[in-house]
Amino acid sequence: MTGVRPGADSMAAEAKRVASANEEGRSTSTSSSTNTTNPTAQSAAHREQNFQDAVSQVQPKLEQDPASVTEEDAALLRSREVRAHGGSEKGGVAATAQKQVAQNQGVTKN
C-alpha cells in the first residue's frame, strides 16, 4: 500500500518521530521531569556507582575477614575500577584485594 500514512497517534508515527529526533539530537522525552544529564555523563555516573557498589561489597571482607576474599571479588573490583576510571589505581582497593588473594593462595598452598 504505497502512499498510506500512519495515523498521528499510531506506534509507527511515534517511531518515526523518535527516529527523526534522534537523528537531530533532540530529546524525545515526554515526561515532565527535567533530567539534564547527557548520556555520556549518565553512563560515567553509572560506571562509578557500579564500582562503589563493588567496593561496598568487598571492602568489609578485606577489613573484617581478609582470608575470605576470593579471586572473584578481586576480579570484580578490578573490572569495575577499570570501567569507571580507565585503569586500576596502584594501592587502591582492587590492588589491595588482589594482593590479599595472592596471600590467601600462598597460605593455602602450604
N, C-alpha and C positions, 0 to 999 in steps of 0.2 A: 504494500500500500504506500505508494510514493506520495509525498506531499501531505501526509496526515501528521498533525502536530499533537503532542500530548497535551492534556488539559493542564491548566496553570497549577492545579493542586496535586497533580499526579507525581508518583515517585520518579518517573522519567524526567519530568520537568525539574524536580528538585535536584536530581543527579546532574543535570545539565548546568544548573545554577552553581552548584558546588564545584564542578569541574572548571567552569569559567572563572569563578572567584579564586580558585587555587592557582590557575594559570596567571592571574593578575596579581597574586599575592595578597588578596583581600581576605578578611576573616569571614567565615560562613556561620559563625555562632549566632543563634537567635535567642540565646538566653540573656537574662538581664544582668548577669554577673559581668564584671569588667576585669577580666584576667589579662593583665598587660604583659605577662611573662611570655617571651618568644619561645618557640620550640627548642632552640639550642640551649637557652638558659634553663628551661624547664628540664631538659634531658640531663644537663650537668647537675642540676639540683637533685634529680632522682638518683643519679650515679653516686653522688655524695651521701645521700640518705641511705642507699643500699650499703655503702661502705660503713657508715656509722652503725647501721643495724648489725652488720657482721662483727664489728668491734664490740658492741654491747653483748653479743652472744658469746664471744670467745675470751674477752679480757677477764671476766670473772674467773674463768678456768685458769688463766695464766697467773692470777693473783692468789687464788684460794687452793687450787689443786693442779699445779703445773704438770704433774705426771699424767693427767687426764687429757692433755692437749694432743689432738690427733693430726695426722698428715692432712686429713680433710679440712680440719679447722684452719691450719696454716695456709693451705691452698685457697680456701675461700677468702681469707683475709687478703692474700696477695692478689688474687684475681680482682676483687672489689677495689683494692687500692690502686691497682694499675688502671682500671677503668675510670675511676674517679679522678686520679691525679696524673695519669700518664706514665707512672713508674712507681717503684717502691722506694720508700724513704729509708735510708740507712739508719738503723737503730729504731725504726718505727715499730708499730705493733705487729705488722706482718712479719718483719725480720725477726722480732723477738719470739714470735710463735714458731717460726721455722727453726730457730736456734734451740728452742725448748724441745721440739720434736726430735731434732738430732741428738740432743742429750738423752731424751727418753729412750730412743732406739739404742743408743750406746749402753745405757744401763741395762736394758732388757736383753741385749745380745750376750752379755757375760754370763 
